[in-house]
Amino acid sequence: SGYGFGTVDFTPSISIRTFFIPGGTACMASRWLSDTSVACKLPADTNSDCNVVVTLDRTVRTLQRVFSYDNPFVTKTAPSNMLHTGGEVVTITGFNFGASDHNPRSARLGDTSCTDTVWTSDTSMSCKAQPGNSDLLNTVVSVALVQHRRLAFSYNNPTVHSLSPSNGPASGNLVITLNGESFGPFELTPQVRIGGTLCPKTTWVSDKQVTCKLPSAPFDQWFTGKSADVYVQLGKTRTLWKQSFTYDQACL
């Protein structure tokens, strides 16, 4: 709406132009309604803060940053979790990803950018996850200058399958090997606790193995031979393996 569009139809032309990017997209159809009103059938796009440009005969008028397309919106990812090693293709579902593959798009899982981002449709895009760690990560989709995030992805928690040895002296000072999976694709500073006591030294070996220098048992448990829970913490994720290690009963 405005004024000076003419008392008769002078065939106005309307285009939508992104404020920060040169050029623009002409409306699919423009129609004169009255001296104070013209109409436009919107072209497909995904930008925000757009200028509306009206051309009438040789006169051009621009209204700056008055129109935005709906923001992208993420509803889910599939798969929603994977191994720390990454490398799998994640399909991101939502809407307002764009009607065609013409605007810059990117995706990231948490703070780590995906590789090989591919637009499929207005409701779907995919990317390849990189190695990572942690659960409850945001899936972030950026389309042109606008982004949306949703808690929709996690890497698998560390899992312990076996301990070697599974028992040791109450005095500690023994190296224990933990075998399992999802200990990280690289050194992520895992922490291991036997019972409630942090191992004085934990060493990452591979995604399937870490070692721990056994802490001494609490003194009041030296003569009981008590079993203890084993905890593995990697970033914000923590795994418990109940009653999986036994301190040998000390003898006088």
N, C-alpha and C positions, 0 to 999 in steps of 0.2 A: 504494500500500500504506500501511497505517496501522493504526488500531484504532478501535473504537466505531462501526463502520458498521452495527451492528445484527445481532441473531441471526437475523432474518428480513428479507425484502426490504421496505424502507420506501420504495422508489422514489427512490433518490438522484438528484440533479441535479448535473452537473459542467459547468463552463465554463472556458475559457481566456481569461485577460485579460492584455493587455500592461501591463507594470509602469508605464510612463511615461504611458499613455493611459487615460483613464477608460472605463468600460464593458467589454465583453468579448463573446465569442462562445460560445454554448452548444454543447456537444458534440452531434453528430448523433444519438447514442444513448448513454445511460448505463445500466449494468447492475450490479446488486448481485451479488457473488460470495460474500462471507463477511463476518464481523465485522471482518476485517483487510484486505479487498480489494474494490475496485470497478473497473469497466472503463469506458472512454470511447471512442467512435468519433470521431476528431478532425475538427473542421471545417476547411475550407480557410482558410489564412492564411499570412503570411510573416514574422511578428514574432519577435523574440528576447526573452530575459529575461521570459518570461511567468509570471504567477501561475496556479496551479491552484486553483479554488474549488469546494469540495464543499458542497452544501446537502442536509441530511437532516432532513426534517420542517421545523422552524423554526430549526434550528441550522446556522450557516454557519462553515466553517473554510477558511482560505486558507494555501496554501503558496507563499511568495514566490520568484519568479525561479528556478524549478526546471525550466522547459521552454523549448526554443527550436525553431523550425522551421529546416529546412536553409537555409543562406545562399544568396543568388543566386550564380550562376556563369556567367561569360561564356566562350563558346567561340570566337566569331569575329564580325567585322563585315563587311558587304557594302554598298558597295564597301569595300575595305580601304585605299584611298588615293584622293585627289582633288586638284583644283586648290586653290591657296591661297585662292581667293575663296570657297570653301565654298558653302553654299546648297543642297547636295544632301541628300536623305534617306538616312540610314544605317540599315540593318536590323541589329539586334544579336541574335544567336542565343545561346542558352544554356539554362539551366533554373533552376527555382525563382524565376521572376519573379512568381509568384502565380497562383491559379486564377481570380481575377476582378479587375476594375479597381476596387479599393476602398481600396488603401493608397497613400500618396504614393510616387511613383517619379520618378527623375531619372536623367539620363545626361550624361556629359561626355567629351570627347576631350582628353586631356592635362589641362590646368588650366582649359579653357574649357567652360562648360556649353553643352549643346545647347539648341535651342529646339524647341517643339512636340513634346515627348516623348509618344509614344502607346503604351500597352500593347496588345498583340495577343493574347498567350496566355501560358501558363506558360513557354514556350520562346522567345518572340519579343517584341521591342519595337522601336520605331523613333524616330528623332529627326532634326532638321535640323541639319547641321553649320554652325558659324559660320566666318568666315574665320580662318585660322591658319597656322602654320609649324612645321616640324620633322618628323622621322621618328621611328619607334619610340615612338609615344605610347600611353599606357594608355587603353583604353576602360573607363570606370568606370560601373557600374550601382549605384544606390542604391535599395533597396526598404525602405520603412518606415525603420528605424534601422540597417539593415545594408547593406554595400556589398561589391562584388567588383571587382577590376581585372585586366586582362590586356593585355599588349603586343600590340595587334591593329590599329593604325591609323597612317597616316602621310599627310602632305601631299606632293605631288609635289616632287621636287628641281628647282631652277632648271635651265633648259636654254638654251644659247646656240645661236642659228641663224646669226648673222652678226655681223661687226665692220665698223665704218665709221669711219675707214679701217682696212684690215687690215695696214698697214705705217706706220712713222713713224720720225723721227730718233732716233739713239742717245742724243741729249741729252735726250729726253723732252719734257715741257711741251706736249703735244698732247692735246686732248680726243678720246677714242674713244667711240663709241656702240656698246653691246652690245644687239642685238635678240634676243629669245627669248621665253620664257614662264616663269611661276612665279617671278618676282622678288619676289612679295609683293603682297597686295591693298592695302597701305599701306606707309608708310616703316618698314622693318624693319632699317635700317642694314646694307645689303649691303656686302661687301668684295670687291674685285677685285684679283687679283695677275697681273702679266705676268711670266712666268718665276717666279722665287721672290720677286719684289719687289712689295710692296704699293703700289697706286696711292696717291699722296699725298691724293687726294680722289676719293671715289666718290659719285655722286648718284643716288638712286632717282627715276625719272620716272613709271613705271607698272609694272603687273604684267608688261609685255612689253618694258620698256626701262630700262636704267641707263646712266649715262655714267661715264667714268673718265679722270682726268688721268694721262697716260702717265708712268711713272717712267723715269728714265734707265737705259740698259743698264749692266750691270757693265762697268767700264773695259776689262777684258781681252777684251770682246766687241765693242768699238766698231768694229773694223776687219774683222769677220768677216761681218756681215750675217746673223746667226743667227736662225732661227725660234724662237719661245718658246711654251710652253703658257700658256693663259689659265685661271685659276681664279676661280670665283664662289662665295663663301661667304655663306650666309643662315642665321643662327642656327647650328644644329649640322649643317646639310646643306652639302655641298661638291660642286661640279661641275667637272670638268676637260674642257677642249676642247684637244686636243693639237695642237701646232705650228700654231696658228691665227693668230699674229701674228708679223710679221717686222720686226726693226729694220733700218733702212737702214744700209748700210756707210758709215762715216765716211771722209772724205777729208782728207788733209793739204794 
